[in-house]
Amino acid sequence: MTALDHFPVGLEMDVVYPTYKASMKLLSTRELRLEIKEGSDATVEKVEIQVVPLGNSLFAVSWQQRDGATVAEVHDYDRQVVHSHVTRNSGEFTRMTGTIEITRPADRGLNDQPQRNKALVLDSMLSLFQQHDSSAVERLLSPDYIQHNPHVPQGRDALQKVVEGLSAEVSYEPGMMIAEGNLVAIHGRLHGWGPEPQVVVDIFRVENGKIAEHWDVLQTDVSAANSKSGVAMFDPGEGK
C-alpha cells in the first residue's frame, strides 16, 4: 500500500469558504467533481487532478478548470480544512481557507490517524512517567488540556509541575492500546506512584495532533498467584 492509497476516494464534502461554498466528490486519485453554485466562480464540472501525498492525512491536489483557472489546494483531513490557491484566467490570484463538512464518507477507511494518535499517547506516557521529561508536556499536550483525575490540578502547567516533582522510583510499563477516532486507551502498570504498583487505564482525547483531555482509573496490582481468577491483572507483553 502506498501513501496515495490513503487518499479518501469516494468522499463527498462541502468546503465552506468565507464567501461561498464548493462541493466536491473525490472520484479517484485522478478526477474530482466540482460544483460551485454561487458567484463569479459558479461551475459544475469534472476536472482532472494530480494528487501528491504530503504525509499523515495531508494531500496536495491541483487542477485546471475549463475556464482556464488553475487551482492548487492542500487538503488536511485531520484538521478538516482545505487551503486553496486559485489563479483565475484574468491573472487574479486568491488564497482561501475553507472548513470541510463531509456529506458522504470515503469508500475506504484508510485513515491512519488512530495509529498516529496511539504513537502520540505512547510517547507521552514514556516521556513523562518513565523518562520524567517535563519539557515534553508542552510538546505533546494542548495548551487548553483538560484533566479529569481528581488528585491532579487542572491544566497543562499543573501536570508539568507534577512531572518535575516525581521521585526516581516512579516508572511506567505500557501494555495494550486501543484507538478509535480521536480517542486512545492504554492499559499499563505504574510503579512508585503509591506504596504498591498500580494497574491503570488511561484514556486520552487527541485534537490537532496533541493530547487535549485525559481520564484514568487506577487499581492496586494483584499477581496471578493472589488472584481468584488465577490470571494476572497486567502482562508486560500484552502490548505486543
C-alpha positions as CSV (number, residue, x, y, z in Angstrom):
1,M,0.0,0.0,0.0
2,T,1.4,3.4,-1.0
3,A,0.7,6.8,0.6
4,L,-1.5,7.7,-2.4
5,D,-3.8,4.8,-1.4
6,H,-4.8,6.8,1.7
7,F,-6.4,9.5,-0.5
8,P,-10.1,9.3,0.5
9,V,-11.6,8.2,-2.8
10,G,-15.4,8.4,-2.8
11,L,-15.5,11.2,-0.2
12,E,-18.1,13.8,-0.8
13,M,-17.7,17.1,1.0
14,D,-18.7,20.8,1.1
15,V,-15.8,23.1,1.6
16,V,-17.1,26.3,3.2
17,Y,-15.0,29.4,2.4
18,P,-15.7,32.9,3.9
19,T,-17.7,34.0,0.8
20,Y,-19.0,30.8,-0.8
21,K,-19.2,27.0,-0.7
22,A,-17.7,24.5,-3.0
23,S,-19.0,20.9,-3.2
24,M,-16.5,18.2,-4.2
25,K,-16.7,14.5,-4.8
26,L,-13.3,12.7,-5.0
27,L,-14.0,10.2,-7.9
28,S,-10.4,8.8,-7.9
29,T,-6.8,9.9,-7.5
30,R,-7.1,11.4,-11.0
31,E,-10.6,13.0,-11.0
32,L,-13.0,15.0,-8.9
33,R,-16.4,16.5,-9.5
34,L,-16.6,20.2,-8.5
35,E,-19.8,22.2,-8.0
36,I,-19.9,25.9,-7.1
37,K,-23.4,27.3,-7.2
38,E,-22.8,31.0,-6.3
39,G,-20.8,34.0,-7.5
40,S,-18.5,34.6,-10.4
41,D,-16.8,31.2,-9.9
42,A,-20.0,29.2,-10.3
43,T,-19.4,26.0,-12.2
44,V,-20.3,22.3,-12.3
45,E,-17.6,20.2,-13.9
46,K,-15.4,17.1,-13.7
47,V,-11.7,18.0,-13.5
48,E,-8.5,16.0,-13.9
49,I,-6.4,16.3,-10.8
50,Q,-2.9,15.5,-9.6
51,V,-2.7,14.2,-6.0
52,V,0.6,14.4,-4.1
53,P,0.7,12.8,-0.6
54,L,2.4,15.2,1.9
55,G,2.4,12.9,4.9
56,N,-0.2,11.8,7.5
57,S,-3.6,12.9,6.1
58,L,-2.2,15.8,4.1
59,F,-2.5,15.9,0.3
60,A,-1.7,18.5,-2.4
61,V,-4.4,18.5,-5.0
62,S,-4.2,20.6,-8.2
63,W,-6.2,21.0,-11.4
64,Q,-7.1,23.4,-14.2
65,Q,-10.8,24.3,-14.9
66,R,-12.3,24.7,-18.3
67,D,-12.3,28.5,-18.0
68,G,-8.5,28.4,-17.6
69,A,-8.4,29.0,-13.9
70,T,-5.7,26.9,-12.1
71,V,-6.2,25.6,-8.5
72,A,-3.7,24.3,-6.1
73,E,-5.0,23.0,-2.7
74,V,-3.8,21.4,0.5
75,H,-6.4,19.0,1.9
76,D,-5.9,18.5,5.6
77,Y,-8.3,15.7,6.6
78,D,-7.1,15.5,10.2
79,R,-8.0,19.2,10.8
80,Q,-10.9,19.2,8.4
81,V,-9.7,22.2,6.4
82,V,-8.7,23.0,2.8
83,H,-6.1,25.6,1.9
84,S,-6.9,26.8,-1.6
85,H,-4.8,28.9,-4.0
86,V,-6.6,30.0,-7.2
87,T,-5.2,31.8,-10.3
88,R,-8.1,32.9,-12.5
89,N,-7.7,33.4,-16.2
90,S,-7.7,37.2,-15.7
91,G,-4.4,36.7,-13.7
92,E,-6.1,37.4,-10.3
93,F,-4.6,35.3,-7.5
94,T,-6.6,34.3,-4.4
95,R,-5.7,32.5,-1.2
96,M,-8.6,31.0,0.9
97,T,-9.0,28.5,3.7
98,G,-12.3,26.6,4.0
99,T,-13.6,24.1,6.5
100,I,-14.7,20.6,5.4
101,E,-18.2,19.3,6.0
102,I,-18.4,15.7,5.0
103,T,-21.7,14.8,3.2
104,R,-20.6,11.2,2.3
105,P,-17.7,9.2,3.8
106,A,-14.9,7.8,1.7
107,D,-15.3,4.3,0.1
108,R,-12.2,3.0,2.0
109,G,-11.5,3.5,5.7
110,L,-7.8,4.0,5.3
111,N,-7.3,6.8,7.8
112,D,-4.1,6.2,9.8
113,Q,-4.9,8.9,12.4
114,P,-5.7,6.3,15.1
115,Q,-2.3,4.8,14.7
116,R,-0.6,8.2,14.9
117,N,-2.7,9.0,18.0
118,K,-1.5,5.8,19.6
119,A,2.1,6.8,18.9
120,L,1.5,10.2,20.4
121,V,0.0,8.7,23.6
122,L,2.8,6.2,24.0
123,D,5.3,8.9,23.5
124,S,3.6,10.9,26.2
125,M,3.4,8.1,28.8
126,L,7.0,7.1,28.3
127,S,8.4,10.7,28.2
128,L,6.5,11.8,31.3
129,F,6.3,8.8,33.6
130,Q,9.3,6.7,32.5
131,Q,11.9,9.4,31.5
132,H,10.5,12.1,33.7
133,D,10.9,14.7,30.9
134,S,8.7,17.6,32.0
135,S,9.6,19.6,28.8
136,A,7.6,17.0,26.8
137,V,4.4,18.4,28.3
138,E,4.5,21.5,26.1
139,R,5.4,19.4,23.1
140,L,2.7,16.8,23.5
141,L,-0.2,18.4,25.2
142,S,-2.7,21.1,24.1
143,P,-2.5,24.5,25.8
144,D,-6.1,24.0,26.9
145,Y,-5.5,20.5,28.2
146,I,-8.3,19.1,30.4
147,Q,-7.6,16.9,33.4
148,H,-10.2,14.6,34.9
149,N,-8.0,13.0,37.6
150,P,-9.3,14.5,40.9
151,H,-5.8,14.2,42.5
152,V,-4.0,16.3,39.8
153,P,-4.6,20.0,39.4
154,Q,-6.2,21.3,36.2
155,G,-4.2,22.3,33.2
156,R,-1.0,21.6,31.3
157,D,1.2,23.7,33.6
158,A,0.0,21.8,36.6
159,L,0.9,18.5,35.0
160,Q,4.3,19.8,34.2
161,K,4.9,20.6,37.9
162,V,3.7,17.1,38.8
163,V,6.3,15.5,36.4
164,E,9.0,17.8,37.7
165,G,8.3,16.6,41.3
166,L,8.2,12.8,40.5
167,S,10.5,10.7,42.6
168,A,13.1,8.5,40.9
169,E,11.0,5.4,41.9
170,V,8.2,6.3,39.5
171,S,8.2,4.3,36.3
172,Y,5.6,3.1,33.8
173,E,5.1,-0.1,31.8
174,P,2.9,0.2,28.7
175,G,0.6,-2.6,27.7
176,M,-2.2,-2.9,25.2
177,M,-3.6,0.1,23.4
178,I,-7.0,0.7,21.7
179,A,-7.7,3.7,19.4
180,E,-10.8,4.8,17.5
181,G,-11.4,8.2,16.0
182,N,-9.7,10.8,18.3
183,L,-9.7,8.6,21.4
184,V,-6.9,6.4,22.7
185,A,-7.0,4.0,25.7
186,I,-3.8,2.5,27.1
187,H,-3.5,-0.3,29.8
188,G,-0.4,-0.1,31.8
189,R,1.3,-0.5,35.2
190,L,2.7,2.4,37.3
191,H,5.4,1.9,39.9
192,G,6.2,4.3,42.6
193,W,3.0,6.3,42.4
194,G,1.8,4.6,45.7
195,P,3.1,2.0,48.1
196,E,2.1,-0.8,45.7
197,P,2.2,-0.9,41.9
198,Q,-0.9,0.4,40.2
199,V,-2.6,-1.0,37.1
200,V,-4.1,1.9,35.3
201,V,-6.2,2.5,32.2
202,D,-5.6,6.0,30.8
203,I,-8.0,7.4,28.1
204,F,-7.0,10.4,26.0
205,R,-8.7,12.7,23.5
206,V,-6.4,13.9,20.8
207,E,-7.1,17.2,18.9
208,N,-4.9,18.8,16.2
209,G,-2.0,16.4,16.9
210,K,-1.8,17.0,20.6
211,I,-3.4,15.4,23.7
212,A,-6.4,17.6,24.7
213,E,-8.1,15.6,27.5
214,H,-7.3,12.8,30.0
215,W,-9.3,10.4,32.1
216,D,-7.9,7.5,34.2
217,V,-8.8,4.7,36.6
218,L,-6.3,3.0,38.9
219,Q,-6.3,-0.2,40.9
220,T,-3.7,-1.8,43.1
221,D,-1.9,-4.6,41.2
222,V,-2.7,-8.2,42.2
223,S,-0.4,-11.0,41.0
224,A,-1.8,-14.1,39.3
225,A,-0.9,-16.2,42.4
226,N,-3.1,-14.0,44.6
227,S,-5.9,-13.5,42.0
228,K,-9.1,-15.6,42.4
229,S,-9.2,-15.9,38.6
230,G,-5.7,-17.2,38.5
231,V,-4.8,-14.6,35.8
232,A,-2.6,-11.5,36.3
233,M,-4.1,-8.1,36.0
234,F,-1.3,-6.9,33.8
235,D,1.1,-8.7,31.5
236,P,4.1,-6.7,30.2
237,G,3.9,-8.5,26.9
238,E,0.3,-7.7,26.2
239,G,1.0,-4.7,24.1
240,K,2.9,-6.8,21.6
